[in-house]
Amino acid sequence: MSERGVACRRTREDMISVLPDDLLCQILYNVPTKTAVMTSVLSTRWRSIWLSIPHLDLQSDDFPNFTAFANFISRFLDFSKGSSRLHKLKLESWNLDFVSGYLDPCCLITDWINNAVTRKVQHLDILYPWIVKKMPLSIYTCETLVSLKLTNASLADCEYVSLPCLKIMHLVDNIYASDAFLEKLISSCPVLEDLTFVGNRDTEYNLRVLRVRSKSLKSLVVDLDGNTDMDSETTGKGVVIDAPGLDYLSLEDYQSTSFVISKLSFSAKVYVNVGFDMAFDTAVIDSSKRSVVRTFFTMLSNVRDMTLSGTTLRIISLYLKHELLPQFPHLIRLHSVFYNSDLGKLPNILQSCPNLKSLVLEPEEFKMNELLVLSSSSSSVPECLRSSLEHVEIKTLIRGAVAEMELVKYFLENSAVLKKLKLCLRRGRMNEESFILMELLRLRRCSPCCEVVIQLEELNETRQSMVRYYTFL
């Protein structure tokens, strides 16, 4: 083949290299910096392209020690001074044990962040394995920030906070100057849409009350499950949420003893994993704790979609020994994880959801001879089973245990408008599988249009999961 032919073939094989620099930079912008740097060995054409990317995404684990990590960042920032912008700065460091004596990580981080703020950074993501002392105050007035994610940082007080473009803020295991400052930080983001707040540190988490006030917020994730000991450090902690535009609320909290949640929108989806700072080995709930539980669920009474953890269901089960739950007249979808000992309270829970249309249950795996007692007399059948419940799914694998069949029987015999009951069956020996299927076929159905869909899982010769479906009309 002639030299011209070889050149033409290489050109056809490497069409990407003939693209303009701006387009190549845009491609490399979407990969970690380590990957972008590796392209420099492809050819002289690629040698310095990565230096023009307005994006630095590094992990210290990619370097032999922190000194090499810090030197690389400093060189990159020096090389790219000609660029007016640094759109994204993402740094993760886990090997600070290798820091040389003359390097001060906190000073370096401050310099890097200040450099990024000066160059109109839009996305700032800093993650370190231990508390970084005092983040620079420049982040509080960065007018270009769209996303701010901080982990293990210490946030000092600042008189003036203004983040006019910030839409995403994730705060994980940080130290805050005060409750009031954190509230000011959140409320100083007029277009904030996505807020995640995690406080899992047993010794460092120092807030008493988390206050989230935002008219623009659409998604809120709160995770405060770091300390379940009922002592002076946890007693009195609380959560206040005033965000009427929320579409999604995830609340995991084993610390707080009080909650104030302003009226949520009808479209809000809610995930609740709350312990109410309560011991689970108790047989009764005192009146003050019942008041907290009652108030909490009353504040959620207008949501349409709710998921409840097994821990929260345990507390609801204890609560139902004393009084009924508040009504959820707008709830149309409920997803519940159950400890089997609490399943007997399922009719009482459904009685509080008169317009429920979809129910997903995740009980524990039943023992073969374990019993389950669910009331099924006409006077005690929940209203939703008689008039609205159309879809039920039991996600736990059915193995033919007595309690499993009683649970399936309860829905088939009492749900008047049920359209679909979905079950999951583990493929076993043929006679066991056939027995379970025959038992299901014998069950009487209250709804004439109900279909039972069985997802049958099995293992093939390569031990990979396979799925088959049976549908019984």
Beta strands, then each sheet from edge to edge (+ up, - down):
strand 1: 55-59
strand 2: 88-92
strand 3: 123-132
strand 4: 147-155
strand 5: 168-172
strand 6: 175-176
strand 7: 194-198
strand 8: 209-213
strand 9: 219-224
strand 10: 238-242
strand 11: 248-253
strand 12: 258-261
strand 13: 269-274
strand 14: 305-308
strand 15: 333-337
strand 16: 358-362
strand 17: 391-398
strand 18: 420-426
strand 19: 451-459
strand 20: 465-472
sheet 1: 1+ 2+ 3+ 4+ 5+ 7+ 9+ 11+ 13+ 14+ 15+ 16+ 17+ 18+ 19+ 20-
sheet 2: 1+ 2+ 3+ 4+ 6+
sheet 3: 8+ 10+ 12+
end
